Each structure stands twice: as structure tokens, then as C-alpha cells.
Amino acid sequence: MSEPSAPLAALLWGAEPVAALQRALGDAPLPALRLAGGLGGTWGIVLAAGLGLAWRGRRAAYGLLGAVAFALPINMAIAFAAGVERPEGAGVRAHEHVDIPSFPSGHVVTATVLSGYACARYGLPAWAAAAFVALVGFARLALGMHFVADLPAGAALGALLLAAYLRLWPRLERWLARRPRWFFSALAACNVAGVLAAVAALGPSPTAWQSVGITAGASVGLLAEHRLVRYEPARAPGAPKLVALLAGAAPALAVASLAEQAVPPAASGALAFALSLWLFAVGPALYPRLTARRRPAAGGARAG
């Protein structure tokens, strides 16, 4: 390695920049960092899809979930092929236990795909999407889970996969619209079985059980919404709907993100299942009632 490139390699692939960031921040911001980093993980996925359903309807939720389902297996394949270990040494403290290799950052890939899809399809400002990706990446770096190089690599991979997905999704959406109802029940069952197989292969961890809970809850909740609730976003006004959405989602998200290191993995999965059901079925059933504007009673007395 040439002398000029050595400092750059140390910055991108060394443990010392990660340790220096942790020393500068201290332990005080750890709860906030876990919450911010979790927005690029399983909790962020379900919350983004729930927000998409609340504001734009089921097509937005399907599109966001499809983008993640398209991107994450490719990211996992690249990560295991690269085989880069997580940062160690130089005083780095890893605040999570993850068996998946470090490069590229899966959380940054997820954050890029989610925010990029919302930017391309639903008008999310580009600066907001970039800020969201930067927040997730910074949090994962400060938690000791990645080298610096993992973060831009994750953003670049996420952008490439999003571009491919945006070309593929309209065709896939038209194809799915012609499928019979039983197809989606079978697809939901396959999704849950696939996640359970992944948990068996990688081992039970809070993240693995969260994935099981979210996949099962989203599958059941989206089927229930489509067949029973038939939620229409236009029937619920915006500001009260946000209050109703966050009233159910925010406490569960905060508790799960802050306590996932202390609760049993199965309990974390149960909480993920409940949150998914709220966002995809119970919430949409309640939004129109919780946000309904009061109407004046008919036949009221008139002034003489």
C-alpha cells in the first residue's frame, strides 16, 4: 500500500475512527442512537410501511415492503460474499450482537431504499431522504457496528437497487393485480416460512425474532386490511390521523428499540407482531373513526 493511501485506508477500514467517535460521544446518547439506528432495521421497515398505508393507501405499503424484500436478499448475499468482520480492537465497543458481516451496511441500504422510494414516488424532499440515510448511518457507526466504508457502500448499493426496483415494480404490480385471493394467502405463508428458515440458519437473536414477528404481523395485517377493512386514506384527515397513528406506534417502537437488548428474543418478536398488526389492520380500521369530524345534528332548533 502506498504511503498516501494509508491514511485513507485507515479512515475507511480502521477501527480507530469508530473508537474515536464513541469516545467523543460517550454513553449518554446511546438510547437515542439505538432508536435512530433501528429506523434502518426491522422497526423502521414496518413503521415506514405503516405510514405509507396511512397516508397513501395499501399500494404505498406494498411498494415500500416490496422494495425492502427486493434489496435485502441481495445485500445479504454481497455481505456474506465479502465476509468483512465487524469492527474490533482499538477500544471499539459493539452495542449489538450481529452475525451478519459488516460490509455493506444493511441498515443504510434499507434506509436508502425506503426514503428513496418515498422520494421518487410520493414527493419526499431529497434533503429529507438524504438526512434520514445520514442519521441511520451515523447511529450505526457510533454503535460500533460498522467501519466508515460500510456506510457509503450501503448508500450506493441501496441507490442502485432502488433504481432497478423502480423499473421492475410497475410490471410486478400489474401482474399481482391479476392474481386470485388465495395467491396472497400462500405468499404470506411462504414469507413467514422463509423468515423462520433464516432464523434457523442464523440462530435466534432479537433481530431474527423481530423479523419473524414483523413478517407474520404484516402478512396477517395486510390480508385483514385488504379483505375486511378496505381502508381509504381520503376518508381520514391528515393531522388527527398522524396523532392516532403515532399514539399506537410510537410507544411500541420506542420501548422495543430501547429494550431489545434486555428482553428475551421471543418477547421482542411478539412486540414486533403486535406493532405490525396495529399499523396494518387495527389502526386503519380505527383511523376514520378516531379522526371523524363532528357533524351538526340534523333538525336542530332554528332561531325565530
C-alpha positions in Angstrom: 0.0 0.0 0.0 1.4 3.4 -1.0 2.1 6.0 1.7 -0.6 8.5 0.5 -3.3 5.8 0.5 -2.5 4.5 4.0 -4.4 7.3 5.9 -7.4 6.9 3.7 -7.5 3.2 4.2 -7.2 3.7 8.0 -10.1 6.1 7.9 -12.3 3.8 5.8 -11.4 0.4 7.2 -9.8 1.1 10.5 -11.3 0.6 14.0 -9.7 3.8 15.4 -12.2 6.2 13.7 -15.1 4.3 15.2 -13.5 4.2 18.7 -12.7 7.9 18.5 -16.3 8.7 17.7 -17.5 6.6 20.6 -15.1 8.3 23.0 -16.3 11.7 21.8 -19.9 10.9 22.2 -19.8 8.9 25.5 -22.6 6.7 26.7 -25.3 9.4 27.2 -26.7 9.3 23.7 -26.9 5.5 23.4 -30.7 5.3 23.7 -31.1 7.9 21.0 -28.5 6.2 18.8 -30.3 2.8 19.2 -33.6 4.4 18.3 -32.1 6.2 15.2 -30.2 3.1 14.1 -33.3 1.0 14.4 -35.0 3.2 11.8 -32.9 1.4 9.2 -33.8 -2.0 10.6 -36.9 -4.1 11.1 -38.7 -1.5 13.2 -38.0 1.2 10.6 -39.4 -1.0 7.8 -42.7 -1.7 9.5 -43.1 1.9 10.6 -42.4 3.2 7.1 -44.9 0.8 5.5 -47.5 1.7 8.2 -47.0 5.4 7.5 -47.3 4.7 3.8 -50.5 2.8 4.3 -52.0 5.6 6.5 -51.2 8.4 4.0 -51.3 6.8 0.6 -53.1 3.5 1.0 -52.1 -0.1 0.5 -50.3 0.4 -2.8 -47.7 2.6 -1.0 -47.3 0.0 1.8 -46.9 -2.8 -0.8 -44.4 -0.8 -2.7 -42.2 0.0 0.3 -42.3 -3.6 1.6 -41.5 -4.9 -1.9 -38.5 -2.5 -2.2 -37.1 -3.9 1.0 -37.9 -7.5 0.1 -36.1 -6.9 -3.2 -33.0 -5.2 -1.8 -32.2 -7.1 1.4 -31.5 -10.6 0.0 -29.1 -9.1 -2.5 -27.4 -7.1 0.3 -27.1 -10.2 2.4 -25.6 -12.2 -0.5 -23.0 -9.5 -1.0 -22.3 -9.2 2.7 -21.6 -12.9 3.1 -19.5 -13.0 -0.1 -17.4 -10.1 1.1 -17.1 -11.5 4.6 -15.9 -8.3 6.3 -15.9 -8.8 10.1 -17.4 -6.1 12.4 -15.0 -3.5 13.9 -12.8 -4.9 16.7 -9.9 -3.6 18.7 -8.8 0.0 19.3 -11.3 0.2 22.1 -14.4 -0.2 19.9 -17.5 -1.2 21.8 -20.1 -3.1 19.8 -23.5 -2.3 21.4 -25.3 -5.1 19.5 -24.5 -8.7 18.6 -25.0 -9.3 14.8 -23.9 -12.4 13.0 -24.1 -10.8 9.5 -20.8 -9.4 8.1 -20.2 -5.7 8.2 -19.9 -4.7 4.5 -22.0 -3.1 3.2 -24.3 -1.7 5.9 -27.7 -3.3 5.6 -29.3 -0.6 7.7 -28.1 2.1 5.3 -29.2 0.0 2.3 -32.7 -0.2 3.9 -32.8 3.5 4.8 -31.7 4.4 1.3 -34.3 2.2 -0.3 -37.2 3.3 1.9 -36.5 7.0 1.8 -35.6 6.9 -1.9 -38.8 5.2 -2.8 -40.8 7.8 -0.9 -38.8 10.5 -2.6 -39.3 9.0 -6.1 -43.0 8.0 -5.8 -44.5 10.3 -3.2 -42.6 13.6 -3.2 -40.5 13.3 -0.1 -37.9 16.1 -0.4 -34.5 14.8 -1.4 -32.8 16.6 1.5 -35.1 14.7 3.9 -34.2 11.4 2.3 -30.5 12.2 2.5 -30.8 13.3 6.1 -32.6 10.1 7.1 -29.9 8.0 5.5 -27.1 10.0 7.2 -28.8 9.7 10.6 -29.1 6.0 10.3 -25.5 5.6 9.1 -24.1 7.9 11.8 -26.0 5.9 14.5 -24.8 2.6 13.3 -21.2 3.9 13.2 -21.5 5.3 16.7 -22.9 2.0 18.0 -19.7 0.3 16.8 -21.4 -1.9 14.2 -19.6 -0.7 11.0 -16.5 0.7 9.5 -16.7 4.1 7.8 -16.5 2.5 4.4 -19.6 0.4 5.0 -21.8 3.4 5.1 -21.2 5.0 1.6 -21.1 1.4 0.2 -24.6 0.8 1.7 -25.9 4.0 0.3 -24.5 3.3 -3.2 -25.9 -0.2 -3.2 -29.3 0.9 -2.0 -29.5 3.6 -4.7 -28.6 1.0 -7.4 -31.1 -1.5 -6.1 -33.8 1.2 -5.8 -33.3 2.3 -9.4 -33.7 -1.4 -10.6 -36.8 -1.8 -8.4 -38.5 1.3 -9.6 -38.3 -0.1 -13.1 -39.5 -3.6 -12.0 -42.3 -2.7 -9.6 -44.9 -1.3 -12.0 -44.8 -4.5 -14.0 -44.9 -6.7 -10.9 -47.8 -4.6 -9.5 -49.8 -5.2 -12.7 -49.1 -8.9 -12.5 -50.1 -9.1 -8.9 -53.3 -7.3 -9.6 -54.4 -10.3 -11.7 -53.7 -12.9 -9.0 -56.5 -14.7 -7.1 -57.0 -14.1 -3.4 -55.6 -17.5 -2.4 -52.3 -16.5 -4.0 -51.7 -13.8 -1.5 -52.5 -16.1 1.4 -50.0 -18.6 0.1 -47.4 -15.8 -0.4 -47.9 -14.6 3.2 -47.3 -18.2 4.4 -44.2 -18.5 2.3 -42.9 -15.2 3.7 -43.3 -16.4 7.2 -41.7 -19.8 6.4 -38.8 -18.1 4.7 -38.1 -15.9 7.7 -38.3 -18.9 10.1 -35.8 -20.8 7.9 -33.5 -17.8 8.0 -33.8 -17.7 11.8 -33.0 -21.4 12.0 -29.9 -20.9 9.8 -28.6 -17.7 11.5 -29.6 -18.5 15.1 -32.3 -17.0 17.4 -31.5 -13.3 18.2 -33.6 -10.3 18.9 -33.3 -9.1 15.3 -34.2 -12.6 14.0 -37.3 -12.8 16.1 -38.3 -9.3 15.3 -38.1 -10.3 11.6 -40.4 -13.2 12.3 -42.9 -11.1 14.2 -42.9 -8.3 11.7 -43.3 -10.7 8.7 -46.1 -12.6 10.4 -47.8 -9.4 11.7 -47.5 -7.7 8.3 -48.8 -10.7 6.4 -51.8 -11.2 8.6 -52.5 -7.4 9.0 -52.3 -6.6 5.3 -54.5 -9.6 4.4 -57.0 -8.4 7.0 -56.9 -4.8 5.8 -57.4 -5.8 2.2 -60.3 -8.2 2.8 -62.0 -6.7 5.9 -61.0 -3.1 6.5 -60.7 -1.7 2.9 -59.0 1.4 4.3 -59.2 4.6 2.1 -56.8 7.4 3.1 -59.0 10.1 1.8 -61.7 9.3 4.5 -59.3 10.4 7.3 -57.9 13.9 7.6 -54.2 14.3 7.9 -53.3 15.9 11.3 -55.7 13.9 13.5 -54.6 10.7 11.6 -51.0 11.4 12.5 -51.9 11.7 16.1 -53.8 8.5 16.0 -51.1 6.6 14.2 -48.3 7.7 16.5 -50.4 7.2 19.6 -50.3 3.5 18.8 -46.9 3.1 17.0 -44.5 5.4 18.8 -44.7 3.9 22.3 -44.2 0.3 20.9 -41.4 1.5 18.6 -39.6 3.3 21.4 -40.0 0.5 24.0 -38.9 -2.1 21.6 -35.9 -0.2 20.3 -34.6 0.8 23.7 -35.3 -2.5 25.5 -34.4 -5.0 22.7 -31.0 -5.7 24.3 -32.7 -6.7 27.6 -35.8 -8.5 26.7 -35.9 -12.2 25.6 -35.8 -12.6 21.8 -39.2 -14.2 21.6 -40.7 -11.3 23.5 -39.2 -8.9 21.1 -40.8 -10.9 18.3 -44.2 -10.8 20.0 -43.9 -7.0 20.3 -43.0 -6.7 16.6 -46.0 -8.8 15.7 -48.3 -6.6 17.8 -46.9 -3.4 16.3 -47.3 -4.8 12.7 -51.0 -5.7 13.4 -51.6 -2.2 14.8 -50.1 -0.4 11.7 -51.6 -2.7 9.0 -55.0 -3.7 10.4 -56.2 -2.3 13.7 -55.0 1.3 13.0 -56.5 1.5 9.5 -59.8 0.2 10.9 -59.8 2.9 13.6 -58.4 6.0 11.8 -61.7 7.0 10.1 -63.5 6.8 13.4 -60.8 8.5 15.5 -60.4 11.3 13.0 -64.1 11.8 12.1 -65.1 15.4 12.2 -68.3 16.0 14.3 -71.3 17.0 12.2 -74.1 19.2 13.5 -77.2 17.3 14.5 -79.9 17.4 12.0 -83.2 19.0 12.9 -81.8 21.4 15.4 -83.9 24.3 16.6 -83.8 27.4 14.5 -83.9 31.0 15.7 -87.3 32.6 15.2 
